[in-house]
Amino acid sequence: MRRGIYVMFSPSDYGRVWESILGAIRESGELSTTALDFWFRNVKVVYIDEESVVFSVENELKKDNILERYAKILAICTMAVVGGDPTIELIVERAPSTPLEGEGRVNSPLSLAKEIELERKREKEENLPPYFAGNEMARQKNQAGGGERRLSYNPEYTFDNFIVGNSNKFAHAAALAVANNPASTYNPLFLYGPSGLGKTHLMYAITNKLFESSSDLNAIYINGEDFTNQLIESISRKENAAFREKYRKADILLIDDIQFIAGKESTQEEFFHTFNALYSDHKQIILTSDRPPKEMVTLEDRIRSRFEQGLIVDIHQPDYELRLAILKNKAQSMNLVIGDDVLAYIAEKLHSNIRQLEGIIKRISATHLLDGAQINMDLVRTLLPMFQQDTEPVGETAEKIIAVVAKRYGVTSEDVLGVKRTKNIKTARNIAMYIIRQVTDLSLNSIGVMFERDHSTIHSNITAIEKQLKTDAALESEIADIRREIKK
């Protein structure tokens, strides 16, 4: 899953953004001065949203050559400036189909940006595929359909740039063992833990190492929700055979967030047979989840047993030493000079996941490059709040869970915490207890204090939800929706 851009820019910023990207390309030394001037002289940034950066070039020849020869360095330098993991797209500068008044010449960058923005809004409203798909990664994704990607070598996610610490050293060792001897002892490899701790990085690192010895490897990546949606679509179009052919021909199948198939009977049936076909063919299967198989209460036992026949590895939140090492490594990779005291302060304040750490370093870089800001403690204190929203205290998380559940069931938070026992309130109360237990790991006694009930009552109510989940796929889906809402 691609990570969104951490910094939002207005059209008035696009010129400075491009100058920063161009400077980064120049400093990389990947292009000679002549090549840089010839291919990139008249390139412009014409649009940025939360997922992509669109560049305009003069003609098709330059577009094709940049994509063929320099797409990788352009993507790396763009990511360094804007943050996140954006899709890079190129279009040929042209007059808009519907000229906009008051914007000067019709093919100005501002005019192009507004036209692209209108086009993107129309795509979202009409659920159309992206109109601008200039780069190879976007093209592969669109051709694949439904969210899966056929992977190629990606130097951003390797074992060399994965920082190892106490919280992930076993997962790293297991992943390296799989890369060195695929489809052997550790098949499937099942990685689980909260979002942003490096599970997907290890999946890609394994694949990249395998690509080094087999460039024609058929590696397919998808997340569990997209796998389910694809299956539904193939059934409605009577294309089941094509769906099966695509996945059962994979040399390595990577599925992120496999927990989403739990409780979905048809999806589990299809996955079961796909798993068996790949396993029998000695193909490697790598899965990630936010929880271990034993906690997927609506997962079929036959699938759970297949997960458990491989290797199940958890990844914990990074400790202080690992967080500091990640920050230093990221700053060094982006040629940023950041004082040890500043990095130590960040490591103390951000402790939820690695994505936060990478995000703030990229935000520091963008602020420094675009605004000329000095990298010091004052700057970091200004930027930190936007990255701390995911690390709120457990009590606040529990309050948010109660509020979201209450709203979903048309009751109040006071009702959920109170003594009323109408069916709707009781259901909301039990679900809130269950999700708080799953998300926060609060003890039964602590949850009991919150709801003013003894721990045996809390245990009974949570057990009732777990029992219902084994036969109620609708409830499983409902709880998954609530958990996604809580993360927003």
C-alpha positions as CSV (number, residue, x, y, z in Angstrom):
1,M,0.0,0.0,0.0
2,R,1.5,3.3,-1.0
3,R,1.9,5.9,1.7
4,G,0.3,9.3,1.3
5,I,2.4,12.5,0.8
6,Y,3.1,14.1,4.2
7,V,3.2,17.7,3.0
8,M,0.5,19.4,1.0
9,F,1.4,22.0,-1.5
10,S,-0.6,24.7,-3.4
11,P,0.0,25.5,-7.1
12,S,2.0,28.6,-6.0
13,D,4.5,26.1,-4.4
14,Y,5.0,24.0,-7.5
15,G,7.9,26.0,-8.9
16,R,9.9,25.8,-5.6
17,V,9.1,22.1,-5.4
18,W,10.5,21.4,-8.8
19,E,13.6,23.5,-8.1
20,S,14.2,21.3,-5.0
21,I,13.6,18.1,-6.9
22,L,16.0,19.3,-9.7
23,G,18.6,20.2,-7.1
24,A,18.3,16.7,-5.6
25,I,18.7,15.1,-9.0
26,R,21.8,17.3,-9.7
27,E,23.4,16.4,-6.3
28,S,22.8,12.7,-6.8
29,G,25.3,12.6,-9.6
30,E,23.2,10.2,-11.7
31,L,23.1,12.5,-14.7
32,S,25.7,14.5,-16.5
33,T,25.2,18.3,-16.6
34,T,24.4,17.9,-20.4
35,A,21.8,15.2,-19.8
36,L,20.2,17.0,-17.0
37,D,19.9,20.2,-19.0
38,F,18.6,18.4,-22.1
39,W,16.0,16.2,-20.5
40,F,14.8,18.2,-17.5
41,R,15.3,21.9,-18.6
42,N,11.6,22.6,-19.3
43,V,10.0,20.1,-17.0
44,K,7.4,21.5,-14.6
45,V,5.4,20.3,-11.6
46,V,1.8,20.8,-12.6
47,Y,-0.2,19.0,-9.9
48,I,0.3,17.4,-6.4
49,D,-2.3,15.6,-4.4
50,E,-2.1,13.2,-1.4
51,E,-1.0,10.3,-3.7
52,S,0.7,11.6,-6.8
53,V,3.0,14.3,-8.3
54,V,2.3,15.1,-12.0
55,F,5.0,16.6,-14.2
56,S,4.6,18.2,-17.6
57,V,7.2,17.8,-20.4
58,E,7.4,19.3,-23.9
59,N,6.8,16.3,-26.1
60,E,6.3,12.5,-26.2
61,L,9.9,11.9,-26.9
62,K,11.1,13.5,-23.7
63,K,8.3,11.8,-21.7
64,D,9.2,8.4,-23.0
65,N,12.9,8.8,-22.4
66,I,12.6,10.2,-18.9
67,L,10.3,7.3,-18.0
68,E,12.7,4.7,-19.6
69,R,16.0,6.1,-18.3
70,Y,15.4,8.4,-15.3
71,A,12.1,7.3,-13.7
72,K,13.8,5.8,-10.7
73,I,16.0,8.8,-9.8
74,L,13.0,11.2,-10.4
75,A,10.9,9.1,-8.0
76,I,13.5,9.0,-5.3
77,C,14.2,12.7,-5.4
78,T,10.5,13.6,-5.6
79,M,9.9,11.4,-2.5
80,A,12.8,13.1,-0.7
81,V,11.2,16.6,-1.3
82,V,7.5,16.0,-0.8
83,G,7.5,13.0,1.5
84,G,5.4,9.8,1.4
85,D,5.6,7.4,-1.5
86,P,3.9,9.2,-4.4
87,T,3.1,7.9,-7.8
88,I,5.1,9.8,-10.4
89,E,3.2,10.7,-13.6
90,L,4.3,12.6,-16.7
91,I,2.1,14.3,-19.2
92,V,2.9,16.2,-22.4
93,E,2.2,19.9,-21.9
94,R,-0.8,20.9,-23.9
95,A,-3.7,23.3,-24.0
96,P,-6.6,22.4,-21.7
97,S,-9.7,20.9,-23.3
98,T,-11.8,23.6,-21.6
99,P,-9.7,26.8,-21.3
100,L,-9.9,28.5,-17.9
101,E,-10.3,32.3,-18.0
102,G,-8.0,34.7,-16.2
103,E,-5.0,32.3,-16.0
104,G,-2.8,33.7,-18.7
105,R,-1.7,31.4,-21.5
106,V,-3.8,28.3,-21.8
107,N,-0.9,25.9,-21.2
108,S,0.5,27.5,-18.1
109,P,1.3,25.2,-15.1
110,L,-1.4,26.7,-13.0
111,S,-4.0,26.2,-15.7
112,L,-2.8,22.6,-16.2
113,A,-3.0,22.0,-12.5
114,K,-6.6,23.2,-12.3
115,E,-7.6,21.1,-15.2
116,I,-6.0,18.0,-13.7
117,E,-7.7,18.7,-10.4
118,L,-11.1,18.9,-12.1
119,E,-10.3,15.6,-14.0
120,R,-9.3,13.9,-10.7
121,K,-12.5,15.0,-9.0
122,R,-14.5,13.6,-12.0
123,E,-12.6,10.3,-11.8
124,K,-13.5,9.9,-8.1
125,E,-17.1,10.9,-8.6
126,E,-17.6,8.5,-11.5
127,N,-15.2,5.8,-10.1
128,L,-13.1,5.9,-13.3
129,P,-9.5,4.6,-13.6
130,P,-6.8,7.4,-13.4
131,Y,-6.7,9.5,-16.5
132,F,-3.1,10.4,-16.2
133,A,-1.1,7.1,-15.9
134,G,2.3,8.2,-17.2
135,N,4.6,6.1,-15.2
136,E,5.3,2.4,-15.3
137,M,4.2,1.6,-11.7
138,A,0.8,3.3,-12.2
139,R,0.5,1.5,-15.6
140,Q,1.2,-1.9,-14.1
141,K,-1.3,-1.3,-11.3
142,N,-4.0,-0.3,-13.7
143,Q,-3.4,-3.2,-16.1
144,A,-3.4,-5.7,-13.2
145,G,-6.8,-4.4,-12.1
146,G,-8.4,-4.6,-8.7
147,G,-5.4,-3.5,-6.6
148,E,-2.9,-6.3,-7.2
149,R,0.6,-5.5,-8.5
150,R,3.1,-7.6,-10.3
151,L,6.3,-6.6,-8.6
152,S,9.6,-5.7,-10.1
153,Y,12.9,-5.0,-8.3
154,N,12.5,-2.0,-5.9
155,P,15.7,-0.7,-4.3
156,E,13.8,1.2,-1.6
157,Y,12.9,-1.9,0.3
158,T,15.9,-4.2,0.9
159,F,17.5,-6.0,3.8
160,D,20.4,-3.6,3.7
161,N,18.2,-0.6,4.5
162,F,16.0,-2.4,7.1
163,I,17.1,-1.2,10.5
164,V,17.3,-4.2,12.9
165,G,16.5,-3.9,16.7
166,N,15.2,-6.0,19.5
167,S,11.6,-5.6,18.3
168,N,12.1,-6.9,14.8
169,K,15.3,-9.0,14.8
170,F,13.5,-12.3,14.7
171,A,11.2,-11.2,11.9
172,H,14.3,-10.0,10.0
173,A,16.1,-13.3,10.5
174,A,13.0,-15.2,9.4
175,A,12.5,-13.1,6.3
176,L,16.2,-13.5,5.3
177,A,15.9,-17.2,5.7
178,V,12.9,-17.3,3.4
179,A,14.8,-15.2,0.8
180,N,17.8,-17.5,0.9
181,N,15.7,-20.7,0.7
182,P,12.1,-19.9,-0.6
183,A,9.2,-22.4,-0.3
184,S,11.1,-24.5,2.1
185,T,10.8,-24.7,5.9
186,Y,9.1,-21.3,6.4
187,N,6.1,-21.6,4.1
188,P,4.0,-19.7,4.6
189,L,5.7,-16.9,6.4
190,F,3.2,-15.0,8.5
191,L,4.2,-11.6,9.9
192,Y,1.9,-9.8,12.3
193,G,1.8,-6.6,14.3
194,P,0.4,-3.0,14.2
195,S,0.6,-0.9,11.1
196,G,3.9,0.9,10.2
197,L,6.4,-1.5,11.9
198,G,8.1,-2.8,8.7
199,K,6.0,-5.9,7.7
200,T,5.6,-4.7,4.1
201,H,9.2,-3.7,3.9
202,L,10.3,-7.3,4.8
203,M,7.8,-8.7,2.2
204,Y,9.4,-6.5,-0.5
205,A,12.9,-7.2,0.8
206,I,12.4,-11.0,0.3
207,T,11.1,-10.4,-3.2
208,N,13.9,-8.1,-4.1
209,K,16.5,-10.6,-3.0
210,L,14.8,-13.3,-5.1
211,F,14.7,-11.0,-8.1
212,E,18.5,-10.8,-7.9
213,S,18.8,-14.4,-8.9
214,S,15.6,-14.7,-11.0
215,S,14.7,-11.5,-12.9
216,D,11.6,-13.1,-14.5
217,L,10.0,-14.0,-11.1
218,N,6.2,-13.7,-11.1
219,A,5.7,-12.0,-7.8
220,I,2.1,-10.8,-7.1
221,Y,1.2,-8.4,-4.2
222,I,-2.3,-7.6,-3.0
223,N,-4.0,-6.8,0.3
224,G,-6.8,-9.0,1.7
225,E,-9.6,-6.5,1.1
226,D,-8.7,-6.1,-2.6
227,F,-8.4,-9.9,-3.0
228,T,-12.0,-10.2,-1.7
229,N,-13.3,-7.5,-3.9
230,Q,-11.6,-9.0,-7.0
231,L,-13.2,-12.4,-6.2
232,I,-16.7,-10.8,-6.0
233,E,-16.1,-9.0,-9.2
234,S,-14.9,-12.2,-11.0
235,I,-17.9,-14.1,-9.8
236,S,-20.3,-11.4,-11.0
237,R,-18.6,-11.4,-14.4
238,K,-18.3,-15.2,-14.5
239,E,-14.5,-14.9,-14.8
240,N,-13.6,-17.3,-11.9
241,A,-11.2,-19.2,-14.1
242,A,-9.2,-16.1,-15.0
243,F,-9.0,-15.1,-11.3
244,R,-7.7,-18.5,-10.3
245,E,-5.2,-18.6,-13.2
246,K,-3.7,-15.2,-12.2
247,Y,-3.0,-16.2,-8.6
248,R,-2.1,-19.8,-9.0
249,K,0.6,-19.0,-11.6
250,A,2.5,-16.8,-9.1
251,D,6.0,-17.8,-8.1
252,I,5.6,-15.8,-4.9
253,L,2.3,-14.5,-3.5
254,L,2.3,-11.7,-1.0
255,I,-1.0,-10.7,0.7
256,D,-1.0,-7.8,3.1
257,D,-3.8,-7.6,5.8
258,I,-4.9,-11.1,5.3
259,Q,-7.3,-10.7,8.3
260,F,-9.8,-9.2,5.9
261,I,-10.7,-12.5,4.4
262,A,-11.9,-13.8,7.8
263,G,-15.7,-14.3,7.9
264,K,-16.0,-14.2,4.1
265,E,-17.0,-17.7,3.1
266,S,-16.4,-17.5,-0.7
267,T,-13.2,-15.7,-0.3
268,Q,-11.9,-18.2,2.2
269,E,-12.9,-21.0,-0.1
270,E,-11.0,-19.6,-3.0
271,F,-8.0,-18.6,-0.9
272,F,-7.9,-22.2,0.5
273,H,-7.6,-23.7,-2.9
274,T,-5.1,-21.1,-4.1
275,F,-3.0,-21.7,-1.1
276,N,-3.0,-25.4,-1.6
277,A,-2.1,-25.1,-5.3
278,L,0.8,-22.8,-4.6
279,Y,2.1,-24.8,-1.7
280,S,1.9,-28.1,-3.7
281,D,3.9,-26.3,-6.4
282,H,6.6,-25.3,-3.9
283,K,5.8,-21.6,-4.4
284,Q,6.5,-19.1,-1.5
285,I,3.5,-17.5,0.3
286,I,4.0,-14.5,2.5
287,L,1.2,-13.0,4.6
288,T,0.8,-10.1,7.0
289,S,-1.8,-9.2,9.5
290,D,-2.5,-7.0,12.4
291,R,-3.1,-10.0,14.7
292,P,-2.1,-13.7,14.9
293,P,-4.3,-16.4,13.3
294,K,-5.6,-17.6,16.7
295,E,-7.3,-14.2,17.2
296,M,-9.1,-14.3,13.8
297,V,-12.2,-15.7,15.3
298,T,-14.2,-16.1,12.0
299,L,-11.2,-17.6,10.2
300,E,-11.9,-21.2,9.1
301,D,-10.0,-23.8,11.0
302,R,-8.6,-25.4,7.8
303,I,-7.0,-22.0,6.8
304,R,-5.8,-21.3,10.3
305,S,-4.0,-24.6,10.4
306,R,-2.3,-23.8,7.1
307,F,-1.1,-20.5,8.5
308,E,0.3,-22.3,11.6
309,Q,2.1,-24.9,9.5
310,G,4.6,-22.3,8.5
311,L,6.3,-19.7,10.7
312,I,4.3,-17.0,12.6
313,V,6.4,-14.0,13.7
314,D,5.3,-10.9,15.5
315,I,6.9,-7.4,15.2
316,H,6.7,-5.1,18.2
317,Q,6.8,-1.4,18.5
318,P,10.4,-0.2,18.2
319,D,12.2,0.6,21.4
320,Y,14.0,3.9,22.0
321,E,17.4,2.6,20.6
322,L,15.8,1.4,17.4
323,R,13.8,4.5,16.9
324,L,16.9,6.6,17.3
325,A,18.9,4.4,14.8
326,I,16.0,4.7,12.3
327,L,16.0,8.5,12.6
328,K,19.8,8.8,12.1
329,N,19.7,6.4,9.1
330,K,16.9,8.3,7.5
331,A,18.5,11.7,8.0
332,Q,21.8,10.4,6.6
333,S,20.1,9.0,3.6
334,M,18.5,12.4,2.8
335,N,21.8,14.3,3.4
336,L,20.3,16.1,6.4
337,V,22.4,17.4,9.3
338,I,20.3,17.0,12.4
339,G,21.8,17.3,15.9
340,D,21.8,14.3,18.2
341,D,19.8,16.2,20.8
342,V,17.1,16.9,18.2
343,L,17.0,13.2,17.1
344,A,16.9,12.0,20.7
345,Y,14.0,14.3,21.4
346,I,12.0,13.0,18.4
347,A,12.8,9.4,19.4
348,E,11.4,10.1,22.9
349,K,8.2,11.7,21.6
350,L,7.3,9.4,18.6
351,H,7.1,5.8,19.6
352,S,4.1,4.3,17.7
353,N,5.6,3.2,14.4
354,I,8.4,3.6,11.9
355,R,6.2,5.4,9.4
356,Q,5.9,8.3,11.8
357,L,9.7,8.5,12.1
358,E,10.2,8.5,8.4
359,G,7.4,11.0,8.0
360,I,8.8,13.6,10.3
361,I,12.3,13.4,8.8
362,K,10.8,14.0,5.3
363,R,8.7,16.9,6.7
364,I,11.9,18.4,8.2
365,S,13.6,18.0,4.8
366,A,10.8,19.7,2.9
367,T,10.5,22.6,5.3
368,H,14.2,23.1,5.2
369,L,14.4,22.9,1.4
370,L,11.3,24.9,0.5
371,D,11.2,27.5,3.3
372,G,14.9,27.7,4.3
373,A,14.0,26.8,7.9
374,Q,16.9,26.0,10.3
375,I,16.8,22.4,11.5
376,N,16.7,22.9,15.3
377,M,14.6,22.0,18.3
378,D,12.1,24.9,17.7
379,L,11.3,23.5,14.2
380,V,10.8,20.0,15.5
381,R,8.5,21.2,18.3
382,T,6.4,22.9,15.7
383,L,6.2,19.8,13.4
384,L,5.7,17.1,16.0
385,P,2.0,17.6,16.7
386,M,1.0,16.5,13.2
387,F,2.8,13.2,13.8
388,Q,1.6,12.6,17.3
389,Q,-2.1,12.2,16.4
390,D,-1.6,8.4,16.2
391,T,0.0,8.1,19.6
392,E,-2.7,9.4,21.9
393,P,-3.0,8.0,25.4
394,V,-4.8,4.8,25.9
395,G,-7.6,6.5,27.8
396,E,-8.3,8.8,24.9
397,T,-8.2,5.9,22.5
398,A,-10.8,4.1,24.6
399,E,-13.0,7.2,24.7
400,K,-12.8,7.5,20.9
401,I,-13.8,3.8,20.5
402,I,-16.8,4.3,22.8
403,A,-17.8,7.5,20.8
404,V,-17.5,5.8,17.4
405,V,-19.4,2.7,18.5
406,A,-22.1,4.8,20.2
407,K,-22.6,6.8,17.0
408,R,-22.7,3.7,14.8
409,Y,-25.6,2.2,17.0
410,G,-27.5,5.5,17.4
411,V,-26.9,5.8,21.2
412,T,-24.7,8.1,23.4
413,S,-21.4,7.4,25.0
414,E,-23.2,7.8,28.4
415,D,-25.6,5.0,27.3
416,V,-22.6,2.7,26.5
417,L,-21.0,3.4,29.9
418,G,-24.3,3.4,31.8
419,V,-26.7,0.7,33.1
420,K,-29.5,0.7,30.4
421,R,-29.9,-2.8,29.0
422,T,-32.0,-2.2,25.8
423,K,-30.8,-4.5,23.0
424,N,-29.1,-1.7,21.0
425,I,-27.2,-0.3,23.9
426,K,-26.2,-3.7,25.2
427,T,-24.8,-4.6,21.8
428,A,-22.9,-1.3,21.5
429,R,-21.5,-1.8,25.0
430,N,-20.3,-5.3,24.4
431,I,-18.7,-4.3,21.1
432,A,-17.0,-1.3,22.7
433,M,-15.5,-3.6,25.4
434,Y,-14.3,-6.1,22.8
435,I,-12.6,-3.5,20.6
436,I,-11.0,-1.7,23.6
437,R,-9.6,-5.1,24.7
438,Q,-8.3,-5.8,21.1
439,V,-6.9,-2.3,20.3
440,T,-5.5,-1.1,23.7
441,D,-4.6,-4.4,25.5
442,L,-6.1,-2.9,28.7
443,S,-6.6,-5.5,31.3
444,L,-10.1,-6.8,32.1
445,N,-9.9,-5.0,35.5
446,S,-9.0,-1.7,33.8
447,I,-11.9,-2.0,31.4
448,G,-14.1,-2.9,34.3
449,V,-13.2,0.3,36.1
450,M,-14.0,2.3,32.9
451,F,-17.5,0.6,32.6
452,E,-18.0,0.3,36.4
453,R,-18.3,-3.4,36.2
454,D,-16.3,-6.3,37.7
455,H,-13.8,-8.1,35.5
456,S,-15.9,-11.3,35.3
457,T,-18.7,-9.3,33.7
458,I,-16.3,-7.7,31.2
459,H,-14.9,-11.2,30.4
460,S,-18.4,-12.6,29.9
461,N,-19.4,-9.8,27.5
462,I,-16.2,-10.0,25.4
463,T,-16.6,-13.8,25.2
464,A,-20.1,-13.3,24.0
465,I,-18.9,-11.2,21.1
466,E,-16.1,-13.7,20.3
467,K,-18.6,-16.5,20.2
468,Q,-21.0,-14.5,17.9
469,L,-18.1,-13.6,15.6
470,K,-17.6,-17.3,14.8
471,T,-20.9,-17.5,13.0
472,D,-21.8,-13.9,12.2
473,A,-19.8,-12.6,9.2
474,A,-21.9,-9.4,9.3
475,L,-20.7,-8.6,12.8
476,E,-17.1,-9.3,11.8
477,S,-17.4,-6.8,8.9
478,E,-19.1,-4.3,11.2
479,I,-16.3,-4.4,13.8
480,A,-13.7,-4.1,11.0
481,D,-15.5,-0.9,9.8
482,I,-15.5,0.5,13.3
483,R,-11.8,-0.2,13.7
484,R,-11.0,1.6,10.4
485,E,-13.1,4.5,11.5
486,I,-11.2,4.7,14.8
487,K,-7.9,5.0,12.9
488,K,-9.0,8.1,10.9
